[in-house]
Amino acid sequence: MVIELVRPTVDLADSWWAMVDEFGDGTIHGSGYHARDRRVLAEPDAFEAWVDWLGRQEHPDEPLPPERVPSSYRWVVEEGRVVGTIAVRHALTPSLVAEGGHIGYAVAPGSRRRGIARAALGEALRLAARRGIDPVLVTCDATNTASARTIASCGGVLEDERDGVRRHWIRTGAPAAPIGPEPVETRAARLVPITAAEARAMLAGKTRRDWADGYPREDDLDAVRMMPPTGPDAWSARHVVRRADGRVVGSIGCVGPPDDGVVEVGYGLVPAARGGGLMTDVLSGMVRSLEAAGLRVVAHTAPDNVASHRVLARLGFERLGSQTDGSEWLWNRRSAAGVVSDA
């Protein structure tokens, strides 16, 4: 069994409709297709326009309806026949964090139980890695044990179950550039070093038009107070600039330069920016850049900061212990091979 992921094309129209017929009235996840549109798409010109639109959604500058994100749509093809669909979403909205995730997929009923879903998901994870997405969220219904097994076989780690939806995270190992004075790019944000002038403005209580309400927080001010007298360096605090609207919604940086190859990361967002997966995306990008520079990454959290605990855990951090007075927990990032580094 050999499958490939191909971009939607009119050349496979007959095979596409044969696959759709197999699903009947069922939802075809990862297809961008809705059964209510069949009558319109039955017209060759409309089908060609729809296929073209699916392809354009891969480009970040393509205008999209609200709640849609740039996505790479692929058809799963076996021996020239469309047997399934899969889509890699380049970012997460709050609704996709709860249900949907980065990757949606479906295999036609007559082609199931032959490993096609696992092979297609594996190829989609490689596509996500090329897009710089790490980790990837993949969800399935709690009752869909076959899909849960497929996700687990591709490295999925269950985070939780919400309203009947199982939510798994999979590391893709997407490459990252070593940390430096330049911004760190993630799929949902830019991590832009805070300049000395901006630091002075923040400490003076000034605000700027592109700063979100509530920014800077007191933790953000503490971060810029640690800026070296000579000005910002690779380890200094950075603005979290959300790509969706260009607004600064938090900060991330290191608690000083590396010490014997170990660096501590600190981070935070304004309340309105939390809960949509942004912090996972931002911290993942920062940590990968630090590790690309050969550093081991640690973090501290308050014992009651459950949201931060979840973000760290899904990114491969493990809790090592706490301060003697219990005021903070220490977290250590596992190595790339999945083995906890020496403490």
Secondary structure, DSSP 8 states (H G I E B T S, - for coil): --EEEE---GGGHHHHHHHHHHHTTS--TTS---GGGHHHHTSHHHHHHHHHHHHHTTSTTS---TT---EEEEEEEETTEEEEEEEEESS--HHHHHTT-SEEEEE-GGG-SSSHHHHHHHHHHHHHHHTT--SEEEEEETT-HHHHHHHHHTT-EEEEEETTEEEEEE----------SS-EE-SSEEEEE--HHHHHHHHTT---TTB-TT-S-HHHHHHHHTS-TT---TTS-EEEEETTT--EEEEEEESSS-BTTEEEEEEEE-GGG-SSSHHHHHHHHHHHHHHHTT-EEEEEE-TT-HHHHHHHHHTTEEEEEE-TTSS-EEEEEB-TTS-B---
